[in-house]
Amino acid sequence: MFNNYHYFIVLAEECNISRAADRLFITHQNLSKYLSNLESDFGVALFQRKPTFSLTYAGRLMLQSLKETEQIEKNIRAQFVDLRGDVTGEIRIGTTEGRFRILMPDIMSAFRDAFPDVQLLISSAASPDLRKMVQNNQLDLMIAGIPPENKSKLDYVNVLDEKLYLIISDNMLQNIFGKQFPACKKDLKMGADLKLFQNIPFAMNMPHFNSHILLQHHLDKHGIVLNCVHTSSHPDLHHMMSARDFAASFCLTMYLPSLIKLNKELDNKLNIFPIKDFYDTNPVAICYAKNRIFPRYTRVLIQMLKQQCRHFSEFDRIVLE
């Protein structure tokens, strides 16, 4: 059963013998023979062939068991790596595209200096997809926001509680408040009431993003409807749109350094205001499969990520000074 068990895992992921064989660098014939022998050994059909090639109930049970076997093997190998004192290997880590640009360049450089023979294999995707990849042993760990109602089979190490801020240019602010500008900024620094901004355009994150979910909860609670004219998965694009007076936007803590840097290049300054009566935070965490054991070099990477994220919390204080 356990000889080449990863053949079955890849076949279950692809649900196509030809594609799975290509990934495994074996022939279609050999993979078909492997599956036939496996089904013969257990006396059950693991895949149904028609109308589509897909896992049977028995096949799903098999996949679950082999995923558990895969994790046990990874844990054993991780412990043996430390026993041997190895500093070679690879770490598969995932994060969202925006956080990739913010977090990973410095981390990659520092980690390479510490462990030049350990390869970082980095993937970027939406948080729900990353969580599935961790659960399927396709990633060792990920760093992203935790969903408001977390029911996944992952362990989380919280590294940052992000605040959400309103981002709006001086020009847009002056159009809204007229003669009260710029004096209005003093009050808005204490907390911007989003009811005052219902008639202006906004650029916002995609609806499945944690920041959007938290914001929508606040809007629903206070009976506020914002005029959203653009949605995307690129907060830095939203901030550039704000700088051009196309739309106001929002910013999470981790994006503050790049926003502050952008502001130094602008004549039309972007204001960063806390949101009145907005008490929710977006917890960012390093996530990995439950009961996962890592070699020392992965534990060092986790510590590097934690330290990097603690740095961002300083910007919450800076923008409110």
Solvent accessible surface area in square Angstrom, and as a share of the most:
residue,aa,sasa,rsa
1,M,84,0.38
2,F,113,0.47
3,N,123,0.63
4,N,72,0.37
5,Y,25,0.09
6,H,83,0.37
7,Y,36,0.14
8,F,0,0.00
9,I,7,0.03
10,V,15,0.09
11,L,0,0.00
12,A,10,0.08
13,E,62,0.28
14,E,37,0.17
15,C,46,0.27
16,N,48,0.24
17,I,32,0.16
18,S,57,0.37
19,R,128,0.47
20,A,0,0.00
21,A,3,0.02
22,D,105,0.55
23,R,111,0.41
24,L,27,0.13
25,F,187,0.78
26,I,40,0.20
27,T,77,0.45
28,H,93,0.41
29,Q,142,0.63
30,N,82,0.42
31,L,0,0.00
32,S,33,0.21
33,K,129,0.55
34,Y,33,0.12
35,L,2,0.01
36,S,60,0.39
37,N,78,0.40
38,L,9,0.05
39,E,25,0.11
40,S,86,0.56
41,D,111,0.57
42,F,91,0.38
43,G,65,0.62
44,V,68,0.39
45,A,59,0.45
46,L,2,0.01
47,F,1,0.01
48,Q,78,0.35
49,R,112,0.41
50,K,175,0.74
51,P,129,0.81
52,T,86,0.50
53,F,40,0.17
54,S,31,0.20
55,L,31,0.16
56,T,32,0.18
57,Y,145,0.55
58,A,27,0.21
59,G,0,0.00
60,R,130,0.47
61,L,89,0.44
62,M,14,0.06
63,L,38,0.19
64,Q,103,0.46
65,S,49,0.32
66,L,1,0.00
67,K,26,0.11
68,E,94,0.42
69,T,32,0.18
70,E,30,0.14
71,Q,31,0.14
72,I,104,0.53
73,E,58,0.26
74,K,46,0.19
75,N,18,0.09
76,I,78,0.40
77,R,149,0.54
78,A,5,0.04
79,Q,82,0.36
80,F,103,0.43
81,V,19,0.11
82,D,55,0.29
83,L,143,0.71
84,R,151,0.55
85,G,55,0.53
86,D,47,0.24
87,V,70,0.40
88,T,76,0.44
89,G,34,0.33
90,E,87,0.39
91,I,1,0.01
92,R,52,0.19
93,I,0,0.00
94,G,0,0.00
95,T,1,0.00
96,T,21,0.12
97,E,83,0.37
98,G,6,0.06
99,R,13,0.05
100,F,61,0.25
101,R,104,0.38
102,I,38,0.19
103,L,0,0.00
104,M,0,0.00
105,P,70,0.44
106,D,92,0.48
107,I,6,0.03
108,M,79,0.35
109,S,47,0.31
110,A,47,0.36
111,F,2,0.01
112,R,153,0.56
113,D,111,0.57
114,A,52,0.40
115,F,10,0.04
116,P,99,0.62
117,D,87,0.45
118,V,9,0.05
119,Q,109,0.48
120,L,30,0.15
121,L,62,0.31
122,I,40,0.20
123,S,38,0.24
124,S,60,0.38
125,A,34,0.26
126,A,35,0.27
127,S,21,0.14
128,P,51,0.32
129,D,69,0.36
130,L,0,0.00
131,R,31,0.11
132,K,123,0.52
133,M,50,0.22
134,V,1,0.01
135,Q,73,0.32
136,N,60,0.31
137,N,8,0.04
138,Q,65,0.29
139,L,4,0.02
140,D,13,0.07
141,L,0,0.00
142,M,1,0.00
143,I,0,0.00
144,A,0,0.00
145,G,6,0.05
146,I,26,0.13
147,P,27,0.17
148,P,75,0.47
149,E,135,0.60
150,N,59,0.30
151,K,175,0.74
152,S,30,0.19
153,K,154,0.65
154,L,4,0.02
155,D,47,0.24
156,Y,52,0.20
157,V,42,0.24
158,N,78,0.40
159,V,15,0.09
160,L,10,0.05
161,D,75,0.39
162,E,1,0.00
163,K,88,0.37
164,L,13,0.06
165,Y,2,0.01
166,L,0,0.00
167,I,0,0.00
168,I,0,0.00
169,S,0,0.00
170,D,29,0.15
171,N,68,0.35
172,M,14,0.06
173,L,0,0.00
174,Q,93,0.41
175,N,127,0.65
176,I,54,0.28
177,F,32,0.13
178,G,38,0.36
179,K,209,0.89
180,Q,120,0.53
181,F,38,0.16
182,P,86,0.54
183,A,78,0.60
184,C,11,0.07
185,K,54,0.23
186,K,163,0.69
187,D,106,0.55
188,L,8,0.04
189,K,74,0.31
190,M,169,0.75
191,G,14,0.13
192,A,0,0.00
193,D,41,0.21
194,L,1,0.01
195,K,104,0.44
196,L,96,0.48
197,F,0,0.00
198,Q,63,0.28
199,N,149,0.77
200,I,20,0.10
201,P,38,0.24
202,F,0,0.00
203,A,0,0.00
204,M,9,0.04
205,N,21,0.11
206,M,64,0.29
207,P,80,0.51
208,H,92,0.41
209,F,47,0.20
210,N,22,0.11
211,S,9,0.06
212,H,26,0.12
213,I,69,0.35
214,L,24,0.12
215,L,4,0.02
216,Q,69,0.31
217,H,107,0.48
218,H,11,0.05
219,L,5,0.02
220,D,99,0.51
221,K,139,0.59
222,H,54,0.24
223,G,62,0.59
224,I,8,0.04
225,V,117,0.67
226,L,19,0.10
227,N,69,0.36
228,C,53,0.32
229,V,71,0.41
230,H,54,0.24
231,T,59,0.34
232,S,15,0.09
233,S,41,0.27
234,H,59,0.26
235,P,9,0.06
236,D,49,0.25
237,L,64,0.32
238,H,3,0.02
239,H,4,0.02
240,M,81,0.36
241,M,25,0.11
242,S,0,0.00
243,A,9,0.07
244,R,170,0.62
245,D,53,0.27
246,F,112,0.47
247,A,0,0.00
248,A,0,0.00
249,S,0,0.00
250,F,20,0.08
251,C,2,0.01
252,L,15,0.07
253,T,0,0.00
254,M,1,0.00
255,Y,17,0.07
256,L,0,0.00
257,P,34,0.21
258,S,54,0.35
259,L,2,0.01
260,I,42,0.21
261,K,137,0.58
262,L,36,0.18
263,N,25,0.13
264,K,162,0.69
265,E,126,0.56
266,L,36,0.18
267,D,149,0.77
268,N,27,0.14
269,K,82,0.35
270,L,5,0.03
271,N,16,0.08
272,I,15,0.08
273,F,2,0.01
274,P,28,0.17
275,I,10,0.05
276,K,98,0.42
277,D,56,0.29
278,F,27,0.11
279,Y,175,0.67
280,D,59,0.31
281,T,52,0.30
282,N,3,0.01
283,P,39,0.24
284,V,0,0.00
285,A,0,0.00
286,I,0,0.00
287,C,1,0.00
288,Y,36,0.14
289,A,10,0.08
290,K,94,0.40
291,N,125,0.64
292,R,32,0.12
293,I,70,0.36
294,F,15,0.06
295,P,12,0.07
296,R,120,0.44
297,Y,13,0.05
298,T,3,0.02
299,R,112,0.41
300,V,39,0.22
301,L,0,0.00
302,I,18,0.09
303,Q,99,0.44
304,M,41,0.18
305,L,0,0.00
306,K,48,0.20
307,Q,120,0.53
308,Q,37,0.16
309,C,0,0.00
310,R,135,0.49
311,H,97,0.44
312,F,8,0.03
313,S,49,0.32
314,E,85,0.38
315,F,30,0.13
316,D,14,0.07
317,R,131,0.48
318,I,74,0.38
319,V,11,0.06
320,L,80,0.40
321,E,142,0.64
